[in-house]
Amino acid sequence: MDQLTFTKTIKTDGGEDLVLTRVTDDAADANTLRAQGWAEAKPAQKEDPTPTLPAPPASTQRNN
């Protein structure tokens, strides 16, 4: 099982929001966290590199 990241936002006594984060690779632990109100964080999207075209053949290049 891949590692899953869970987050939960709580309020401190001072009224500030505090974000807690838990990482687990245990399925039972993941189910327990979900049942306790933890939200599963979405994995970051990996940006695919912009595809580039190969250079045209030398025979099609102009000689300057």
C-alpha positions in Angstrom: 0.0 0.0 0.0 1.3 3.5 -0.9 1.7 6.0 1.9 -1.4 8.1 2.5 -1.5 11.6 4.0 -4.3 12.7 6.2 -5.0 16.2 7.5 -7.3 17.6 10.2 -7.8 21.3 11.1 -8.4 22.1 14.8 -8.9 25.3 16.7 -6.5 26.1 19.5 -7.6 27.7 22.8 -6.5 31.0 21.3 -8.9 30.7 18.4 -6.1 29.9 15.8 -6.5 27.2 13.2 -3.9 24.4 13.5 -3.5 21.8 10.7 -2.4 18.4 11.8 -0.9 15.9 9.4 -0.6 12.2 9.6 1.1 9.8 7.1 0.5 6.1 7.2 0.9 3.0 5.0 -1.4 0.8 7.1 -4.8 0.2 5.7 -6.4 -0.3 9.2 -4.9 3.0 10.4 -6.1 4.8 7.3 -9.7 3.5 8.0 -9.5 4.6 11.6 -8.3 8.1 10.6 -11.2 8.4 8.1 -13.7 7.3 10.8 -12.3 10.0 13.1 -12.8 12.8 10.6 -9.4 13.1 9.1 -9.4 14.2 5.4 -7.3 12.3 2.9 -4.9 14.8 1.2 -4.8 14.5 -2.5 -1.3 13.6 -3.9 0.4 16.5 -5.6 0.0 16.4 -9.3 3.2 15.9 -11.1 3.6 18.2 -14.0 4.5 16.4 -17.2 7.3 18.1 -19.0 6.2 19.9 -22.1 6.8 17.6 -25.0 9.2 18.8 -27.7 9.5 17.8 -31.3 12.7 16.3 -32.5 15.0 18.3 -34.7 14.2 18.0 -38.4 16.5 15.9 -40.5 19.7 17.7 -41.7 18.7 17.1 -45.3 15.8 19.5 -44.8 17.9 22.3 -43.3 19.0 25.3 -45.4 22.7 25.9 -45.7 23.5 29.6 -45.0 
